[in-house]
Amino acid sequence: MKSQPQRTCMGCNCKKDKKDFIRIVKNKENQIFLDRTGKLEGRGAYLCDNIQCLEKAIKTKRIEKVLNVKISDEIYEDLRGVILDK
């Protein structure tokens, strides 16, 4: 049986399987996207699929620090929508 890659949540620092996270990716042009497939090219940051982790990551600006780019409120609103729509 093949083991799943492990990733760490930017909100709670919890390690889980990659498939259990929402991925935020920064491409070479410093554009930020939500990566629902987990396969887009670029630097990725991972969040648990719950609002508490997202709010903690926004408050501490951890995703911005990891991706080394300013993230717009629009991206955060998209993330909130993805998490709350499940």
PyMOL CGO cylinders between C-alpha atoms (Angstrom):
from pymol import cmd
from pymol.cgo import CYLINDER

trace = [
    CYLINDER, 0.00, 0.00, 0.00, 1.36, 3.40, -1.00, 0.3, 1, 1, 1, 1, 1, 1,
    CYLINDER, 1.36, 3.40, -1.00, 1.62, 5.96, 1.80, 0.3, 1, 1, 1, 1, 1, 1,
    CYLINDER, 1.62, 5.96, 1.80, 0.01, 9.37, 1.39, 0.3, 1, 1, 1, 1, 1, 1,
    CYLINDER, 0.01, 9.37, 1.39, 2.23, 12.48, 1.46, 0.3, 1, 1, 1, 1, 1, 1,
    CYLINDER, 2.23, 12.48, 1.46, 1.97, 14.41, 4.72, 0.3, 1, 1, 1, 1, 1, 1,
    CYLINDER, 1.97, 14.41, 4.72, 1.53, 18.19, 4.92, 0.3, 1, 1, 1, 1, 1, 1,
    CYLINDER, 1.53, 18.19, 4.92, 1.18, 20.71, 7.77, 0.3, 1, 1, 1, 1, 1, 1,
    CYLINDER, 1.18, 20.71, 7.77, -1.73, 23.10, 8.24, 0.3, 1, 1, 1, 1, 1, 1,
    CYLINDER, -1.73, 23.10, 8.24, -0.81, 26.80, 8.30, 0.3, 1, 1, 1, 1, 1, 1,
    CYLINDER, -0.81, 26.80, 8.30, -3.48, 27.43, 10.95, 0.3, 1, 1, 1, 1, 1, 1,
    CYLINDER, -3.48, 27.43, 10.95, -3.16, 24.69, 13.57, 0.3, 1, 1, 1, 1, 1, 1,
    CYLINDER, -3.16, 24.69, 13.57, 0.23, 23.10, 12.66, 0.3, 1, 1, 1, 1, 1, 1,
    CYLINDER, 0.23, 23.10, 12.66, -1.47, 19.70, 12.47, 0.3, 1, 1, 1, 1, 1, 1,
    CYLINDER, -1.47, 19.70, 12.47, 0.07, 17.09, 10.12, 0.3, 1, 1, 1, 1, 1, 1,
    CYLINDER, 0.07, 17.09, 10.12, -2.35, 15.16, 7.93, 0.3, 1, 1, 1, 1, 1, 1,
    CYLINDER, -2.35, 15.16, 7.93, -2.54, 13.52, 4.53, 0.3, 1, 1, 1, 1, 1, 1,
    CYLINDER, -2.54, 13.52, 4.53, -2.21, 15.96, 1.63, 0.3, 1, 1, 1, 1, 1, 1,
    CYLINDER, -2.21, 15.96, 1.63, -5.68, 15.06, 0.32, 0.3, 1, 1, 1, 1, 1, 1,
    CYLINDER, -5.68, 15.06, 0.32, -7.29, 16.30, 3.58, 0.3, 1, 1, 1, 1, 1, 1,
    CYLINDER, -7.29, 16.30, 3.58, -6.19, 19.91, 3.02, 0.3, 1, 1, 1, 1, 1, 1,
    CYLINDER, -6.19, 19.91, 3.02, -7.12, 22.89, 0.88, 0.3, 1, 1, 1, 1, 1, 1,
    CYLINDER, -7.12, 22.89, 0.88, -4.09, 24.09, -1.10, 0.3, 1, 1, 1, 1, 1, 1,
    CYLINDER, -4.09, 24.09, -1.10, -3.25, 27.71, -1.85, 0.3, 1, 1, 1, 1, 1, 1,
    CYLINDER, -3.25, 27.71, -1.85, -0.63, 28.06, -4.58, 0.3, 1, 1, 1, 1, 1, 1,
    CYLINDER, -0.63, 28.06, -4.58, 1.58, 30.91, -5.79, 0.3, 1, 1, 1, 1, 1, 1,
    CYLINDER, 1.58, 30.91, -5.79, 2.77, 30.63, -9.40, 0.3, 1, 1, 1, 1, 1, 1,
    CYLINDER, 2.77, 30.63, -9.40, 5.89, 32.13, -11.01, 0.3, 1, 1, 1, 1, 1, 1,
    CYLINDER, 5.89, 32.13, -11.01, 4.05, 35.41, -11.70, 0.3, 1, 1, 1, 1, 1, 1,
    CYLINDER, 4.05, 35.41, -11.70, 3.22, 35.75, -7.95, 0.3, 1, 1, 1, 1, 1, 1,
    CYLINDER, 3.22, 35.75, -7.95, -0.47, 35.11, -8.61, 0.3, 1, 1, 1, 1, 1, 1,
    CYLINDER, -0.47, 35.11, -8.61, -2.41, 33.33, -5.87, 0.3, 1, 1, 1, 1, 1, 1,
    CYLINDER, -2.41, 33.33, -5.87, -4.92, 30.56, -6.67, 0.3, 1, 1, 1, 1, 1, 1,
    CYLINDER, -4.92, 30.56, -6.67, -6.99, 28.03, -4.80, 0.3, 1, 1, 1, 1, 1, 1,
    CYLINDER, -6.99, 28.03, -4.80, -5.83, 24.63, -6.01, 0.3, 1, 1, 1, 1, 1, 1,
    CYLINDER, -5.83, 24.63, -6.01, -8.67, 22.18, -5.69, 0.3, 1, 1, 1, 1, 1, 1,
    CYLINDER, -8.67, 22.18, -5.69, -6.80, 19.47, -7.60, 0.3, 1, 1, 1, 1, 1, 1,
    CYLINDER, -6.80, 19.47, -7.60, -3.55, 19.70, -5.64, 0.3, 1, 1, 1, 1, 1, 1,
    CYLINDER, -3.55, 19.70, -5.64, -1.60, 19.53, -8.89, 0.3, 1, 1, 1, 1, 1, 1,
    CYLINDER, -1.60, 19.53, -8.89, -1.08, 23.14, -10.01, 0.3, 1, 1, 1, 1, 1, 1,
    CYLINDER, -1.08, 23.14, -10.01, 2.53, 24.18, -10.46, 0.3, 1, 1, 1, 1, 1, 1,
    CYLINDER, 2.53, 24.18, -10.46, 3.99, 26.55, -7.87, 0.3, 1, 1, 1, 1, 1, 1,
    CYLINDER, 3.99, 26.55, -7.87, 4.66, 27.03, -4.18, 0.3, 1, 1, 1, 1, 1, 1,
    CYLINDER, 4.66, 27.03, -4.18, 1.87, 25.65, -2.01, 0.3, 1, 1, 1, 1, 1, 1,
    CYLINDER, 1.87, 25.65, -2.01, 0.48, 26.31, 1.45, 0.3, 1, 1, 1, 1, 1, 1,
    CYLINDER, 0.48, 26.31, 1.45, -2.04, 24.01, 3.08, 0.3, 1, 1, 1, 1, 1, 1,
    CYLINDER, -2.04, 24.01, 3.08, -5.03, 24.60, 5.37, 0.3, 1, 1, 1, 1, 1, 1,
    CYLINDER, -5.03, 24.60, 5.37, -7.39, 22.26, 7.17, 0.3, 1, 1, 1, 1, 1, 1,
    CYLINDER, -7.39, 22.26, 7.17, -10.93, 22.32, 5.85, 0.3, 1, 1, 1, 1, 1, 1,
    CYLINDER, -10.93, 22.32, 5.85, -12.29, 24.32, 8.80, 0.3, 1, 1, 1, 1, 1, 1,
    CYLINDER, -12.29, 24.32, 8.80, -12.91, 28.00, 9.43, 0.3, 1, 1, 1, 1, 1, 1,
    CYLINDER, -12.91, 28.00, 9.43, -10.92, 28.17, 12.70, 0.3, 1, 1, 1, 1, 1, 1,
    CYLINDER, -10.92, 28.17, 12.70, -7.67, 27.26, 10.95, 0.3, 1, 1, 1, 1, 1, 1,
    CYLINDER, -7.67, 27.26, 10.95, -8.34, 29.78, 8.18, 0.3, 1, 1, 1, 1, 1, 1,
    CYLINDER, -8.34, 29.78, 8.18, -9.07, 32.60, 10.63, 0.3, 1, 1, 1, 1, 1, 1,
    CYLINDER, -9.07, 32.60, 10.63, -5.94, 31.80, 12.65, 0.3, 1, 1, 1, 1, 1, 1,
    CYLINDER, -5.94, 31.80, 12.65, -3.79, 31.77, 9.48, 0.3, 1, 1, 1, 1, 1, 1,
    CYLINDER, -3.79, 31.77, 9.48, -5.28, 35.13, 8.39, 0.3, 1, 1, 1, 1, 1, 1,
    CYLINDER, -5.28, 35.13, 8.39, -4.75, 36.70, 11.81, 0.3, 1, 1, 1, 1, 1, 1,
    CYLINDER, -4.75, 36.70, 11.81, -1.10, 35.62, 12.02, 0.3, 1, 1, 1, 1, 1, 1,
    CYLINDER, -1.10, 35.62, 12.02, -0.48, 36.30, 8.27, 0.3, 1, 1, 1, 1, 1, 1,
    CYLINDER, -0.48, 36.30, 8.27, 1.20, 32.90, 8.13, 0.3, 1, 1, 1, 1, 1, 1,
    CYLINDER, 1.20, 32.90, 8.13, 0.16, 32.11, 4.56, 0.3, 1, 1, 1, 1, 1, 1,
    CYLINDER, 0.16, 32.11, 4.56, 1.57, 35.44, 3.37, 0.3, 1, 1, 1, 1, 1, 1,
    CYLINDER, 1.57, 35.44, 3.37, 4.86, 34.69, 5.14, 0.3, 1, 1, 1, 1, 1, 1,
    CYLINDER, 4.86, 34.69, 5.14, 5.12, 31.17, 3.71, 0.3, 1, 1, 1, 1, 1, 1,
    CYLINDER, 5.12, 31.17, 3.71, 4.30, 32.25, 0.15, 0.3, 1, 1, 1, 1, 1, 1,
    CYLINDER, 4.30, 32.25, 0.15, 6.23, 35.54, 0.52, 0.3, 1, 1, 1, 1, 1, 1,
    CYLINDER, 6.23, 35.54, 0.52, 3.47, 37.59, -1.16, 0.3, 1, 1, 1, 1, 1, 1,
    CYLINDER, 3.47, 37.59, -1.16, 0.60, 39.88, -0.05, 0.3, 1, 1, 1, 1, 1, 1,
    CYLINDER, 0.60, 39.88, -0.05, -2.72, 38.04, -0.28, 0.3, 1, 1, 1, 1, 1, 1,
    CYLINDER, -2.72, 38.04, -0.28, -5.82, 40.05, -1.15, 0.3, 1, 1, 1, 1, 1, 1,
    CYLINDER, -5.82, 40.05, -1.15, -9.04, 39.97, 0.86, 0.3, 1, 1, 1, 1, 1, 1,
    CYLINDER, -9.04, 39.97, 0.86, -10.71, 38.52, -2.25, 0.3, 1, 1, 1, 1, 1, 1,
    CYLINDER, -10.71, 38.52, -2.25, -8.60, 35.34, -1.98, 0.3, 1, 1, 1, 1, 1, 1,
    CYLINDER, -8.60, 35.34, -1.98, -9.45, 35.04, 1.71, 0.3, 1, 1, 1, 1, 1, 1,
    CYLINDER, -9.45, 35.04, 1.71, -13.16, 35.46, 0.92, 0.3, 1, 1, 1, 1, 1, 1,
    CYLINDER, -13.16, 35.46, 0.92, -12.88, 32.72, -1.73, 0.3, 1, 1, 1, 1, 1, 1,
    CYLINDER, -12.88, 32.72, -1.73, -11.30, 30.46, 0.91, 0.3, 1, 1, 1, 1, 1, 1,
    CYLINDER, -11.30, 30.46, 0.91, -14.08, 31.22, 3.38, 0.3, 1, 1, 1, 1, 1, 1,
    CYLINDER, -14.08, 31.22, 3.38, -16.62, 30.35, 0.68, 0.3, 1, 1, 1, 1, 1, 1,
    CYLINDER, -16.62, 30.35, 0.68, -14.92, 27.04, -0.10, 0.3, 1, 1, 1, 1, 1, 1,
    CYLINDER, -14.92, 27.04, -0.10, -14.76, 26.06, 3.57, 0.3, 1, 1, 1, 1, 1, 1,
    CYLINDER, -14.76, 26.06, 3.57, -18.30, 27.14, 4.45, 0.3, 1, 1, 1, 1, 1, 1,
    CYLINDER, -18.30, 27.14, 4.45, -19.85, 25.55, 1.33, 0.3, 1, 1, 1, 1, 1, 1,
    CYLINDER, -19.85, 25.55, 1.33, -18.87, 21.99, 2.17, 0.3, 1, 1, 1, 1, 1, 1,
]
cmd.load_cgo(trace, "trace")
